[in-house]
């Protein structure tokens, strides 16, 4: 997160503002589409079904 200059609060705001999602190429993962500072971002997540939550793998802006 530090490399891309955002923190957990920023990530939570991006997730709250998600506009869509689709299946990732890697099985069991999804890409959440969102925006931050007027730029499109993707957040890669992996559901943890037993815990009814998900693990954030990475997040990055699209160029």
PDBQT receptor file of N, H, CA, C and O in Angstrom, charges set to zero:
ATOM      1  N   UNK A   1       0.817  -1.189   0.000  1.00  0.00    +0.000 N 
ATOM      2  CA  UNK A   1       0.000   0.000   0.000  1.00  0.00    +0.000 C 
ATOM      3  C   UNK A   1       0.863   1.256   0.000  1.00  0.00    +0.000 C 
ATOM      4  O   UNK A   1       0.517   2.255  -0.630  1.00  0.00    +0.000 OA
ATOM      5  N   UNK A   2       1.967   1.201   0.697  1.00  0.00    +0.000 N 
ATOM      6  H   UNK A   2       2.248   0.390   1.209  1.00  0.00    +0.000 HD
ATOM      7  CA  UNK A   2       2.826   2.375   0.762  1.00  0.00    +0.000 C 
ATOM      8  C   UNK A   2       3.406   2.726  -0.605  1.00  0.00    +0.000 C 
ATOM      9  O   UNK A   2       3.595   3.901  -0.922  1.00  0.00    +0.000 OA
ATOM     10  N   UNK A   3       3.687   1.699  -1.417  1.00  0.00    +0.000 N 
ATOM     11  H   UNK A   3       3.533   0.745  -1.160  1.00  0.00    +0.000 HD
ATOM     12  CA  UNK A   3       4.237   1.941  -2.757  1.00  0.00    +0.000 C 
ATOM     13  C   UNK A   3       3.282   2.769  -3.603  1.00  0.00    +0.000 C 
ATOM     14  O   UNK A   3       3.706   3.600  -4.407  1.00  0.00    +0.000 OA
ATOM     15  N   UNK A   4       2.004   2.535  -3.416  1.00  0.00    +0.000 N 
ATOM     16  H   UNK A   4       1.660   1.860  -2.763  1.00  0.00    +0.000 HD
ATOM     17  CA  UNK A   4       0.985   3.205  -4.237  1.00  0.00    +0.000 C 
ATOM     18  C   UNK A   4       0.332   4.358  -3.500  1.00  0.00    +0.000 C 
ATOM     19  O   UNK A   4      -0.648   4.928  -3.979  1.00  0.00    +0.000 OA
ATOM     20  N   UNK A   5       0.853   4.698  -2.368  1.00  0.00    +0.000 N 
ATOM     21  H   UNK A   5       1.650   4.235  -1.979  1.00  0.00    +0.000 HD
ATOM     22  CA  UNK A   5       0.468   5.859  -1.570  1.00  0.00    +0.000 C 
ATOM     23  C   UNK A   5      -1.010   5.882  -1.185  1.00  0.00    +0.000 C 
ATOM     24  O   UNK A   5      -1.717   6.860  -1.431  1.00  0.00    +0.000 OA
ATOM     25  N   UNK A   6      -1.459   4.785  -0.576  1.00  0.00    +0.000 N 
ATOM     26  H   UNK A   6      -0.885   3.991  -0.376  1.00  0.00    +0.000 HD
ATOM     27  CA  UNK A   6      -2.782   4.761   0.028  1.00  0.00    +0.000 C 
ATOM     28  C   UNK A   6      -2.703   3.938   1.303  1.00  0.00    +0.000 C 
ATOM     29  O   UNK A   6      -1.759   3.174   1.505  1.00  0.00    +0.000 OA
ATOM     30  N   UNK A   7      -3.697   4.100   2.153  1.00  0.00    +0.000 N 
ATOM     31  H   UNK A   7      -4.463   4.720   1.989  1.00  0.00    +0.000 HD
ATOM     32  CA  UNK A   7      -3.703   3.379   3.418  1.00  0.00    +0.000 C 
ATOM     33  C   UNK A   7      -5.009   2.592   3.561  1.00  0.00    +0.000 C 
ATOM     34  O   UNK A   7      -5.818   2.555   2.635  1.00  0.00    +0.000 OA
ATOM     35  N   UNK A   8      -5.208   1.975   4.701  1.00  0.00    +0.000 N 
ATOM     36  H   UNK A   8      -4.550   2.005   5.454  1.00  0.00    +0.000 HD
ATOM     37  CA  UNK A   8      -6.391   1.145   4.906  1.00  0.00    +0.000 C 
ATOM     38  C   UNK A   8      -7.681   1.943   4.788  1.00  0.00    +0.000 C 
ATOM     39  O   UNK A   8      -8.671   1.452   4.245  1.00  0.00    +0.000 OA
ATOM     40  N   UNK A   9      -7.672   3.156   5.287  1.00  0.00    +0.000 N 
ATOM     41  H   UNK A   9      -6.868   3.554   5.728  1.00  0.00    +0.000 HD
ATOM     42  CA  UNK A   9      -8.866   4.005   5.177  1.00  0.00    +0.000 C 
ATOM     43  C   UNK A   9      -9.185   4.287   3.718  1.00  0.00    +0.000 C 
ATOM     44  O   UNK A   9     -10.342   4.205   3.307  1.00  0.00    +0.000 OA
ATOM     45  N   UNK A  10      -8.162   4.621   2.932  1.00  0.00    +0.000 N 
ATOM     46  H   UNK A  10      -7.222   4.688   3.266  1.00  0.00    +0.000 HD
ATOM     47  CA  UNK A  10      -8.362   4.849   1.500  1.00  0.00    +0.000 C 
ATOM     48  C   UNK A  10      -8.937   3.602   0.832  1.00  0.00    +0.000 C 
ATOM     49  O   UNK A  10      -9.851   3.693   0.013  1.00  0.00    +0.000 OA
ATOM     50  N   UNK A  11      -8.397   2.441   1.186  1.00  0.00    +0.000 N 
ATOM     51  H   UNK A  11      -7.654   2.367   1.852  1.00  0.00    +0.000 HD
ATOM     52  CA  UNK A  11      -8.853   1.182   0.613  1.00  0.00    +0.000 C 
ATOM     53  C   UNK A  11     -10.320   0.938   0.959  1.00  0.00    +0.000 C 
ATOM     54  O   UNK A  11     -11.102   0.529   0.101  1.00  0.00    +0.000 OA
ATOM     55  N   UNK A  12     -10.690   1.184   2.196  1.00  0.00    +0.000 N 
ATOM     56  H   UNK A  12     -10.055   1.516   2.894  1.00  0.00    +0.000 HD
ATOM     57  CA  UNK A  12     -12.089   1.000   2.604  1.00  0.00    +0.000 C 
ATOM     58  C   UNK A  12     -13.012   1.949   1.832  1.00  0.00    +0.000 C 
ATOM     59  O   UNK A  12     -14.112   1.556   1.441  1.00  0.00    +0.000 OA
ATOM     60  N   UNK A  13     -12.581   3.176   1.613  1.00  0.00    +0.000 N 
ATOM     61  H   UNK A  13     -11.688   3.495   1.930  1.00  0.00    +0.000 HD
ATOM     62  CA  UNK A  13     -13.377   4.130   0.832  1.00  0.00    +0.000 C 
ATOM     63  C   UNK A  13     -13.511   3.676  -0.617  1.00  0.00    +0.000 C 
ATOM     64  O   UNK A  13     -14.578   3.813  -1.215  1.00  0.00    +0.000 OA
ATOM     65  N   UNK A  14     -12.429   3.135  -1.184  1.00  0.00    +0.000 N 
ATOM     66  H   UNK A  14     -11.562   3.024  -0.698  1.00  0.00    +0.000 HD
ATOM     67  CA  UNK A  14     -12.486   2.627  -2.553  1.00  0.00    +0.000 C 
ATOM     68  C   UNK A  14     -13.450   1.445  -2.646  1.00  0.00    +0.000 C 
ATOM     69  O   UNK A  14     -14.211   1.341  -3.607  1.00  0.00    +0.000 OA
ATOM     70  N   UNK A  15     -13.421   0.562  -1.660  1.00  0.00    +0.000 N 
ATOM     71  H   UNK A  15     -12.802   0.646  -0.879  1.00  0.00    +0.000 HD
ATOM     72  CA  UNK A  15     -14.340  -0.576  -1.667  1.00  0.00    +0.000 C 
ATOM     73  C   UNK A  15     -15.785  -0.117  -1.518  1.00  0.00    +0.000 C 
ATOM     74  O   UNK A  15     -16.687  -0.686  -2.132  1.00  0.00    +0.000 OA
ATOM     75  N   UNK A  16     -16.004   0.908  -0.707  1.00  0.00    +0.000 N 
ATOM     76  H   UNK A  16     -15.271   1.371  -0.208  1.00  0.00    +0.000 HD
ATOM     77  CA  UNK A  16     -17.344   1.448  -0.513  1.00  0.00    +0.000 C 
ATOM     78  C   UNK A  16     -17.881   2.077  -1.801  1.00  0.00    +0.000 C 
ATOM     79  O   UNK A  16     -19.092   2.112  -2.022  1.00  0.00    +0.000 OA
ATOM     80  N   UNK A  17     -16.984   2.567  -2.640  1.00  0.00    +0.000 N 
ATOM     81  H   UNK A  17     -16.001   2.538  -2.461  1.00  0.00    +0.000 HD
ATOM     82  CA  UNK A  17     -17.352   3.256  -3.885  1.00  0.00    +0.000 C 
ATOM     83  C   UNK A  17     -17.211   2.346  -5.109  1.00  0.00    +0.000 C 
ATOM     84  O   UNK A  17     -17.148   2.838  -6.236  1.00  0.00    +0.000 OA
ATOM     85  N   UNK A  18     -17.161   1.042  -4.904  1.00  0.00    +0.000 N 
ATOM     86  H   UNK A  18     -17.212   0.642  -3.988  1.00  0.00    +0.000 HD
ATOM     87  CA  UNK A  18     -16.966   0.100  -6.016  1.00  0.00    +0.000 C 
ATOM     88  C   UNK A  18     -18.089   0.241  -7.043  1.00  0.00    +0.000 C 
ATOM     89  O   UNK A  18     -19.252   0.444  -6.695  1.00  0.00    +0.000 OA
ATOM     90  N   UNK A  19     -17.708   0.128  -8.316  1.00  0.00    +0.000 N 
ATOM     91  H   UNK A  19     -16.763  -0.037  -8.598  1.00  0.00    +0.000 HD
ATOM     92  CA  UNK A  19     -18.690   0.262  -9.398  1.00  0.00    +0.000 C 
ATOM     93  C   UNK A  19     -19.007  -1.080 -10.053  1.00  0.00    +0.000 C 
ATOM     94  O   UNK A  19     -19.958  -1.178 -10.828  1.00  0.00    +0.000 OA
ATOM     95  N   UNK A  20     -18.230  -2.103  -9.753  1.00  0.00    +0.000 N 
ATOM     96  H   UNK A  20     -17.458  -2.023  -9.123  1.00  0.00    +0.000 HD
ATOM     97  CA  UNK A  20     -18.479  -3.411 -10.339  1.00  0.00    +0.000 C 
ATOM     98  C   UNK A  20     -17.388  -4.389  -9.966  1.00  0.00    +0.000 C 
ATOM     99  O   UNK A  20     -16.454  -4.063  -9.232  1.00  0.00    +0.000 OA
ATOM    100  N   UNK A  21     -17.528  -5.593 -10.487  1.00  0.00    +0.000 N 
ATOM    101  H   UNK A  21     -18.286  -5.858 -11.083  1.00  0.00    +0.000 HD
ATOM    102  CA  UNK A  21     -16.502  -6.611 -10.242  1.00  0.00    +0.000 C 
ATOM    103  C   UNK A  21     -16.572  -7.645 -11.351  1.00  0.00    +0.000 C 
ATOM    104  O   UNK A  21     -17.578  -7.747 -12.053  1.00  0.00    +0.000 OA
ATOM    105  N   UNK A  22     -15.506  -8.406 -11.507  1.00  0.00    +0.000 N 
ATOM    106  H   UNK A  22     -14.688  -8.323 -10.938  1.00  0.00    +0.000 HD
ATOM    107  CA  UNK A  22     -15.491  -9.533 -12.445  1.00  0.00    +0.000 C 
ATOM    108  C   UNK A  22     -14.470 -10.565 -11.964  1.00  0.00    +0.000 C 
ATOM    109  O   UNK A  22     -13.627 -10.285 -11.113  1.00  0.00    +0.000 OA
ATOM    110  N   UNK A  23     -14.572 -11.740 -12.526  1.00  0.00    +0.000 N 
ATOM    111  H   UNK A  23     -15.258 -11.968 -13.218  1.00  0.00    +0.000 HD
ATOM    112  CA  UNK A  23     -13.694 -12.845 -12.144  1.00  0.00    +0.000 C 
ATOM    113  C   UNK A  23     -12.279 -12.555 -12.632  1.00  0.00    +0.000 C 
ATOM    114  O   UNK A  23     -12.086 -12.073 -13.748  1.00  0.00    +0.000 OA
ATOM    115  N   UNK A  24     -11.307 -12.846 -11.802  1.00  0.00    +0.000 N 
ATOM    116  H   UNK A  24     -11.464 -13.238 -10.895  1.00  0.00    +0.000 HD
ATOM    117  CA  UNK A  24      -9.898 -12.685 -12.139  1.00  0.00    +0.000 C 
ATOM    118  C   UNK A  24      -9.435 -13.915 -12.920  1.00  0.00    +0.000 C 
ATOM    119  O   UNK A  24     -10.096 -14.953 -12.888  1.00  0.00    +0.000 OA
ATOM    120  N   UNK A  25      -8.318 -13.806 -13.613  1.00  0.00    +0.000 N 
ATOM    121  H   UNK A  25      -7.781 -12.963 -13.639  1.00  0.00    +0.000 HD
ATOM    122  CA  UNK A  25      -7.741 -14.943 -14.331  1.00  0.00    +0.000 C 
ATOM    123  C   UNK A  25      -7.314 -16.050 -13.369  1.00  0.00    +0.000 C 
ATOM    124  O   UNK A  25      -7.364 -17.232 -13.707  1.00  0.00    +0.000 OA
ATOM    125  N   UNK A  26      -6.899 -15.658 -12.182  1.00  0.00    +0.000 N 
ATOM    126  H   UNK A  26      -6.859 -14.698 -11.907  1.00  0.00    +0.000 HD
ATOM    127  CA  UNK A  26      -6.482 -16.647 -11.192  1.00  0.00    +0.000 C 
ATOM    128  C   UNK A  26      -7.725 -17.172 -10.471  1.00  0.00    +0.000 C 
ATOM    129  O   UNK A  26      -8.497 -16.398  -9.905  1.00  0.00    +0.000 OA
ATOM    130  N   UNK A  27      -7.907 -18.469 -10.495  1.00  0.00    +0.000 N 
ATOM    131  H   UNK A  27      -7.280 -19.098 -10.954  1.00  0.00    +0.000 HD
ATOM    132  CA  UNK A  27      -9.102 -19.089  -9.937  1.00  0.00    +0.000 C 
ATOM    133  C   UNK A  27      -9.308 -18.711  -8.469  1.00  0.00    +0.000 C 
ATOM    134  O   UNK A  27      -8.369 -18.722  -7.672  1.00  0.00    +0.000 OA
ATOM    135  N   UNK A  28     -10.540 -18.381  -8.133  1.00  0.00    +0.000 N 
ATOM    136  H   UNK A  28     -11.303 -18.373  -8.780  1.00  0.00    +0.000 HD
ATOM    137  CA  UNK A  28     -10.893 -18.060  -6.752  1.00  0.00    +0.000 C 
ATOM    138  C   UNK A  28     -10.719 -16.607  -6.384  1.00  0.00    +0.000 C 
ATOM    139  O   UNK A  28     -10.972 -16.225  -5.241  1.00  0.00    +0.000 OA
ATOM    140  N   UNK A  29     -10.292 -15.789  -7.328  1.00  0.00    +0.000 N 
ATOM    141  H   UNK A  29     -10.086 -16.099  -8.256  1.00  0.00    +0.000 HD
ATOM    142  CA  UNK A  29     -10.103 -14.365  -7.049  1.00  0.00    +0.000 C 
ATOM    143  C   UNK A  29     -11.015 -13.521  -7.935  1.00  0.00    +0.000 C 
ATOM    144  O   UNK A  29     -11.435 -13.938  -9.014  1.00  0.00    +0.000 OA
ATOM    145  N   UNK A  30     -11.304 -12.322  -7.440  1.00  0.00    +0.000 N 
ATOM    146  H   UNK A  30     -10.963 -11.983  -6.563  1.00  0.00    +0.000 HD
ATOM    147  CA  UNK A  30     -12.154 -11.389  -8.160  1.00  0.00    +0.000 C 
ATOM    148  C   UNK A  30     -11.469 -10.033  -8.240  1.00  0.00    +0.000 C 
ATOM    149  O   UNK A  30     -10.624  -9.700  -7.410  1.00  0.00    +0.000 OA
ATOM    150  N   UNK A  31     -11.845  -9.257  -9.251  1.00  0.00    +0.000 N 
ATOM    151  H   UNK A  31     -12.532  -9.528  -9.925  1.00  0.00    +0.000 HD
ATOM    152  CA  UNK A  31     -11.344  -7.895  -9.416  1.00  0.00    +0.000 C 
ATOM    153  C   UNK A  31     -12.493  -6.946  -9.129  1.00  0.00    +0.000 C 
ATOM    154  O   UNK A  31     -13.538  -7.020  -9.774  1.00  0.00    +0.000 OA
ATOM    155  N   UNK A  32     -12.309  -6.067  -8.175  1.00  0.00    +0.000 N 
ATOM    156  H   UNK A  32     -11.459  -6.007  -7.650  1.00  0.00    +0.000 HD
ATOM    157  CA  UNK A  32     -13.293  -5.046  -7.850  1.00  0.00    +0.000 C 
ATOM    158  C   UNK A  32     -12.869  -3.762  -8.555  1.00  0.00    +0.000 C 
ATOM    159  O   UNK A  32     -11.723  -3.326  -8.442  1.00  0.00    +0.000 OA
ATOM    160  N   UNK A  33     -13.805  -3.167  -9.280  1.00  0.00    +0.000 N 
ATOM    161  H   UNK A  33     -14.736  -3.522  -9.372  1.00  0.00    +0.000 HD
ATOM    162  CA  UNK A  33     -13.547  -1.930 -10.023  1.00  0.00    +0.000 C 
ATOM    163  C   UNK A  33     -13.988  -0.748  -9.177  1.00  0.00    +0.000 C 
ATOM    164  O   UNK A  33     -15.088  -0.750  -8.625  1.00  0.00    +0.000 OA
ATOM    165  N   UNK A  34     -13.134   0.255  -9.075  1.00  0.00    +0.000 N 
ATOM    166  H   UNK A  34     -12.241   0.256  -9.524  1.00  0.00    +0.000 HD
ATOM    167  CA  UNK A  34     -13.444   1.413  -8.253  1.00  0.00    +0.000 C 
ATOM    168  C   UNK A  34     -12.692   2.635  -8.777  1.00  0.00    +0.000 C 
ATOM    169  O   UNK A  34     -12.047   2.572  -9.823  1.00  0.00    +0.000 OA
ATOM    170  N   UNK A  35     -12.779   3.742  -8.047  1.00  0.00    +0.000 N 
ATOM    171  H   UNK A  35     -13.303   3.793  -7.197  1.00  0.00    +0.000 HD
ATOM    172  CA  UNK A  35     -12.075   4.974  -8.414  1.00  0.00    +0.000 C 
ATOM    173  C   UNK A  35     -11.438   5.570  -7.167  1.00  0.00    +0.000 C 
ATOM    174  O   UNK A  35     -11.915   5.378  -6.048  1.00  0.00    +0.000 OA
ATOM    175  N   UNK A  36     -10.362   6.289  -7.387  1.00  0.00    +0.000 N 
ATOM    176  H   UNK A  36      -9.975   6.445  -8.296  1.00  0.00    +0.000 HD
ATOM    177  CA  UNK A  36      -9.699   7.051  -6.321  1.00  0.00    +0.000 C 
ATOM    178  C   UNK A  36      -9.035   8.246  -6.968  1.00  0.00    +0.000 C 
ATOM    179  O   UNK A  36      -8.273   8.092  -7.922  1.00  0.00    +0.000 OA
ATOM    180  N   UNK A  37      -9.312   9.433  -6.461  1.00  0.00    +0.000 N 
ATOM    181  H   UNK A  37      -9.930   9.558  -5.686  1.00  0.00    +0.000 HD
ATOM    182  CA  UNK A  37      -8.744  10.668  -7.014  1.00  0.00    +0.000 C 
ATOM    183  C   UNK A  37      -8.949  10.750  -8.530  1.00  0.00    +0.000 C 
ATOM    184  O   UNK A  37      -8.023  11.061  -9.280  1.00  0.00    +0.000 OA
ATOM    185  N   UNK A  38     -10.180  10.463  -8.962  1.00  0.00    +0.000 N 
ATOM    186  H   UNK A  38     -10.932  10.210  -8.353  1.00  0.00    +0.000 HD
ATOM    187  CA  UNK A  38     -10.565  10.544 -10.381  1.00  0.00    +0.000 C 
ATOM    188  C   UNK A  38      -9.805   9.583 -11.283  1.00  0.00    +0.000 C 
ATOM    189  O   UNK A  38      -9.722   9.797 -12.492  1.00  0.00    +0.000 OA
ATOM    190  N   UNK A  39      -9.263   8.550 -10.714  1.00  0.00    +0.000 N 
ATOM    191  H   UNK A  39      -9.330   8.376  -9.732  1.00  0.00    +0.000 HD
ATOM    192  CA  UNK A  39      -8.524   7.553 -11.485  1.00  0.00    +0.000 C 
ATOM    193  C   UNK A  39      -9.157   6.183 -11.230  1.00  0.00    +0.000 C 
ATOM    194  O   UNK A  39      -9.586   5.884 -10.116  1.00  0.00    +0.000 OA
ATOM    195  N   UNK A  40      -9.209   5.356 -12.276  1.00  0.00    +0.000 N 
ATOM    196  H   UNK A  40      -8.860   5.598 -13.181  1.00  0.00    +0.000 HD
ATOM    197  CA  UNK A  40      -9.762   4.010 -12.155  1.00  0.00    +0.000 C 
ATOM    198  C   UNK A  40      -8.742   3.099 -11.472  1.00  0.00    +0.000 C 
ATOM    199  O   UNK A  40      -7.558   3.104 -11.808  1.00  0.00    +0.000 OA
ATOM    200  N   UNK A  41      -9.224   2.323 -10.511  1.00  0.00    +0.000 N 
ATOM    201  H   UNK A  41     -10.186   2.319 -10.237  1.00  0.00    +0.000 HD
ATOM    202  CA  UNK A  41      -8.392   1.378  -9.772  1.00  0.00    +0.000 C 
ATOM    203  C   UNK A  41      -9.013   0.000  -9.844  1.00  0.00    +0.000 C 
ATOM    204  O   UNK A  41     -10.214  -0.138 -10.074  1.00  0.00    +0.000 OA
ATOM    205  N   UNK A  42      -8.193  -1.022  -9.647  1.00  0.00    +0.000 N 
ATOM    206  H   UNK A  42      -7.217  -0.910  -9.460  1.00  0.00    +0.000 HD
ATOM    207  CA  UNK A  42      -8.657  -2.387  -9.489  1.00  0.00    +0.000 C 
ATOM    208  C   UNK A  42      -8.120  -2.926  -8.176  1.00  0.00    +0.000 C 
ATOM    209  O   UNK A  42      -6.967  -2.698  -7.812  1.00  0.00    +0.000 OA
ATOM    210  N   UNK A  43      -8.988  -3.647  -7.475  1.00  0.00    +0.000 N 
ATOM    211  H   UNK A  43      -9.925  -3.832  -7.771  1.00  0.00    +0.000 HD
ATOM    212  CA  UNK A  43      -8.618  -4.279  -6.213  1.00  0.00    +0.000 C 
ATOM    213  C   UNK A  43      -8.829  -5.780  -6.392  1.00  0.00    +0.000 C 
ATOM    214  O   UNK A  43      -9.934  -6.222  -6.705  1.00  0.00    +0.000 OA
ATOM    215  N   UNK A  44      -7.781  -6.554  -6.194  1.00  0.00    +0.000 N 
ATOM    216  H   UNK A  44      -6.883  -6.195  -5.939  1.00  0.00    +0.000 HD
ATOM    217  CA  UNK A  44      -7.863  -8.005  -6.310  1.00  0.00    +0.000 C 
ATOM    218  C   UNK A  44      -8.185  -8.567  -4.928  1.00  0.00    +0.000 C 
ATOM    219  O   UNK A  44      -7.483  -8.295  -3.954  1.00  0.00    +0.000 OA
ATOM    220  N   UNK A  45      -9.262  -9.356  -4.859  1.00  0.00    +0.000 N 
ATOM    221  H   UNK A  45      -9.832  -9.576  -5.650  1.00  0.00    +0.000 HD
ATOM    222  CA  UNK A  45      -9.670  -9.941  -3.586  1.00  0.00    +0.000 C 
ATOM    223  C   UNK A  45      -9.859 -11.449  -3.733  1.00  0.00    +0.000 C 
ATOM    224  O   UNK A  45     -10.103 -11.968  -4.822  1.00  0.00    +0.000 OA
ATOM    225  N   UNK A  46      -9.738 -12.122  -2.608  1.00  0.00    +0.000 N 
ATOM    226  H   UNK A  46      -9.539 -11.700  -1.723  1.00  0.00    +0.000 HD
ATOM    227  CA  UNK A  46      -9.954 -13.567  -2.548  1.00  0.00    +0.000 C 
ATOM    228  C   UNK A  46     -10.940 -13.845  -1.415  1.00  0.00    +0.000 C 
ATOM    229  O   UNK A  46     -10.630 -13.587  -0.252  1.00  0.00    +0.000 OA
ATOM    230  N   UNK A  47     -12.122 -14.367  -1.738  1.00  0.00    +0.000 N 
ATOM    231  H   UNK A  47     -12.374 -14.578  -2.683  1.00  0.00    +0.000 HD
ATOM    232  CA  UNK A  47     -13.119 -14.631  -0.687  1.00  0.00    +0.000 C 
ATOM    233  C   UNK A  47     -12.629 -15.674   0.312  1.00  0.00    +0.000 C 
ATOM    234  O   UNK A  47     -11.992 -16.661  -0.056  1.00  0.00    +0.000 OA
ATOM    235  N   UNK A  48     -12.936 -15.434   1.568  1.00  0.00    +0.000 N 
ATOM    236  H   UNK A  48     -13.453 -14.631   1.866  1.00  0.00    +0.000 HD
ATOM    237  CA  UNK A  48     -12.709 -16.398   2.645  1.00  0.00    +0.000 C 
ATOM    238  C   UNK A  48     -14.099 -16.812   3.119  1.00  0.00    +0.000 C 
ATOM    239  O   UNK A  48     -14.640 -16.239   4.064  1.00  0.00    +0.000 OA
ATOM    240  N   UNK A  49     -14.664 -17.808   2.455  1.00  0.00    +0.000 N 
ATOM    241  H   UNK A  49     -14.224 -18.273   1.688  1.00  0.00    +0.000 HD
ATOM    242  CA  UNK A  49     -16.060 -18.179   2.653  1.00  0.00    +0.000 C 
ATOM    243  C   UNK A  49     -16.377 -18.586   4.085  1.00  0.00    +0.000 C 
ATOM    244  O   UNK A  49     -17.431 -18.225   4.609  1.00  0.00    +0.000 OA
ATOM    245  N   UNK A  50     -15.491 -19.325   4.716  1.00  0.00    +0.000 N 
ATOM    246  H   UNK A  50     -14.635 -19.619   4.290  1.00  0.00    +0.000 HD
ATOM    247  CA  UNK A  50     -15.750 -19.774   6.089  1.00  0.00    +0.000 C 
ATOM    248  C   UNK A  50     -15.864 -18.603   7.059  1.00  0.00    +0.000 C 
ATOM    249  O   UNK A  50     -16.599 -18.671   8.044  1.00  0.00    +0.000 OA
ATOM    250  N   UNK A  51     -15.136 -17.537   6.775  1.00  0.00    +0.000 N 
ATOM    251  H   UNK A  51     -14.539 -17.481   5.974  1.00  0.00    +0.000 HD
ATOM    252  CA  UNK A  51     -15.133 -16.367   7.648  1.00  0.00    +0.000 C 
ATOM    253  C   UNK A  51     -16.088 -15.279   7.170  1.00  0.00    +0.000 C 
ATOM    254  O   UNK A  51     -16.228 -14.250   7.831  1.00  0.00    +0.000 OA
ATOM    255  N   UNK A  52     -16.745 -15.490   6.034  1.00  0.00    +0.000 N 
ATOM    256  H   UNK A  52     -16.631 -16.326   5.497  1.00  0.00    +0.000 HD
ATOM    257  CA  UNK A  52     -17.671 -14.539   5.431  1.00  0.00    +0.000 C 
ATOM    258  C   UNK A  52     -17.041 -13.163   5.253  1.00  0.00    +0.000 C 
ATOM    259  O   UNK A  52     -17.637 -12.139   5.586  1.00  0.00    +0.000 OA
ATOM    260  N   UNK A  53     -15.828 -13.164   4.722  1.00  0.00    +0.000 N 
ATOM    261  H   UNK A  53     -15.344 -13.996   4.451  1.00  0.00    +0.000 HD
ATOM    262  CA  UNK A  53     -15.094 -11.931   4.440  1.00  0.00    +0.000 C 
ATOM    263  C   UNK A  53     -14.198 -12.194   3.242  1.00  0.00    +0.000 C 
ATOM    264  O   UNK A  53     -14.299 -13.250   2.617  1.00  0.00    +0.000 OA
ATOM    265  N   UNK A  54     -13.336 -11.266   2.916  1.00  0.00    +0.000 N 
ATOM    266  H   UNK A  54     -13.254 -10.408   3.424  1.00  0.00    +0.000 HD
ATOM    267  CA  UNK A  54     -12.380 -11.498   1.838  1.00  0.00    +0.000 C 
ATOM    268  C   UNK A  54     -11.024 -10.914   2.186  1.00  0.00    +0.000 C 
ATOM    269  O   UNK A  54     -10.901 -10.018   3.021  1.00  0.00    +0.000 OA
ATOM    270  N   UNK A  55     -10.026 -11.439   1.531  1.00  0.00    +0.000 N 
ATOM    271  H   UNK A  55     -10.125 -12.167   0.853  1.00  0.00    +0.000 HD
ATOM    272  CA  UNK A  55      -8.648 -11.005   1.694  1.00  0.00    +0.000 C 
ATOM    273  C   UNK A  55      -8.296 -10.095   0.527  1.00  0.00    +0.000 C 
ATOM    274  O   UNK A  55      -8.492 -10.471  -0.629  1.00  0.00    +0.000 OA
ATOM    275  N   UNK A  56      -7.786  -8.917   0.807  1.00  0.00    +0.000 N 
ATOM    276  H   UNK A  56      -7.627  -8.611   1.745  1.00  0.00    +0.000 HD
ATOM    277  CA  UNK A  56      -7.320  -8.031  -0.258  1.00  0.00    +0.000 C 
ATOM    278  C   UNK A  56      -5.912  -8.461  -0.628  1.00  0.00    +0.000 C 
ATOM    279  O   UNK A  56      -5.009  -8.451   0.209  1.00  0.00    +0.000 OA
ATOM    280  N   UNK A  57      -5.732  -8.839  -1.887  1.00  0.00    +0.000 N 
ATOM    281  H   UNK A  57      -6.465  -8.847  -2.567  1.00  0.00    +0.000 HD
ATOM    282  CA  UNK A  57      -4.432  -9.302  -2.368  1.00  0.00    +0.000 C 
ATOM    283  C   UNK A  57      -3.588  -8.125  -2.800  1.00  0.00    +0.000 C 
ATOM    284  O   UNK A  57      -2.428  -8.013  -2.402  1.00  0.00    +0.000 OA
ATOM    285  N   UNK A  58      -4.156  -7.237  -3.616  1.00  0.00    +0.000 N 
ATOM    286  H   UNK A  58      -5.098  -7.328  -3.939  1.00  0.00    +0.000 HD
ATOM    287  CA  UNK A  58      -3.448  -6.046  -4.067  1.00  0.00    +0.000 C 
ATOM    288  C   UNK A  58      -4.440  -5.035  -4.618  1.00  0.00    +0.000 C 
ATOM    289  O   UNK A  58      -5.594  -5.371  -4.883  1.00  0.00    +0.000 OA
ATOM    290  N   UNK A  59      -4.003  -3.824  -4.788  1.00  0.00    +0.000 N 
ATOM    291  H   UNK A  59      -3.065  -3.550  -4.573  1.00  0.00    +0.000 HD
ATOM    292  CA  UNK A  59      -4.789  -2.767  -5.412  1.00  0.00    +0.000 C 
ATOM    293  C   UNK A  59      -3.847  -1.900  -6.231  1.00  0.00    +0.000 C 
ATOM    294  O   UNK A  59      -2.718  -1.625  -5.824  1.00  0.00    +0.000 OA
ATOM    295  N   UNK A  60      -4.331  -1.473  -7.393  1.00  0.00    +0.000 N 
ATOM    296  H   UNK A  60      -5.248  -1.696  -7.723  1.00  0.00    +0.000 HD
ATOM    297  CA  UNK A  60      -3.466  -0.688  -8.272  1.00  0.00    +0.000 C 
ATOM    298  C   UNK A  60      -4.293   0.199  -9.199  1.00  0.00    +0.000 C 
ATOM    299  O   UNK A  60      -5.415  -0.154  -9.564  1.00  0.00    +0.000 OA
ATOM    300  N   UNK A  61      -3.740   1.343  -9.576  1.00  0.00    +0.000 N 
ATOM    301  H   UNK A  61      -2.829   1.629  -9.279  1.00  0.00    +0.000 HD
ATOM    302  CA  UNK A  61      -4.435   2.210 -10.525  1.00  0.00    +0.000 C 
ATOM    303  C   UNK A  61      -4.214   1.703 -11.950  1.00  0.00    +0.000 C 
ATOM    304  O   UNK A  61      -3.165   1.139 -12.262  1.00  0.00    +0.000 OA
ATOM    305  N   UNK A  62      -5.203   1.907 -12.800  1.00  0.00    +0.000 N 
ATOM    306  H   UNK A  62      -6.055   2.365 -12.547  1.00  0.00    +0.000 HD
ATOM    307  CA  UNK A  62      -5.059   1.592 -14.205  1.00  0.00    +0.000 C 
ATOM    308  C   UNK A  62      -4.515   2.812 -14.920  1.00  0.00    +0.000 C 
ATOM    309  O   UNK A  62      -4.955   3.936 -14.676  1.00  0.00    +0.000 OA
ATOM    310  N   UNK A  63      -3.585   2.592 -15.776  1.00  0.00    +0.000 N 
ATOM    311  H   UNK A  63      -3.227   1.680 -15.975  1.00  0.00    +0.000 HD
ATOM    312  CA  UNK A  63      -2.971   3.710 -16.522  1.00  0.00    +0.000 C 
ATOM    313  C   UNK A  63      -3.681   3.952 -17.814  1.00  0.00    +0.000 C 
ATOM    314  O   UNK A  63      -3.303   4.849 -18.568  1.00  0.00    +0.000 OA
TER     315      UNK A  63
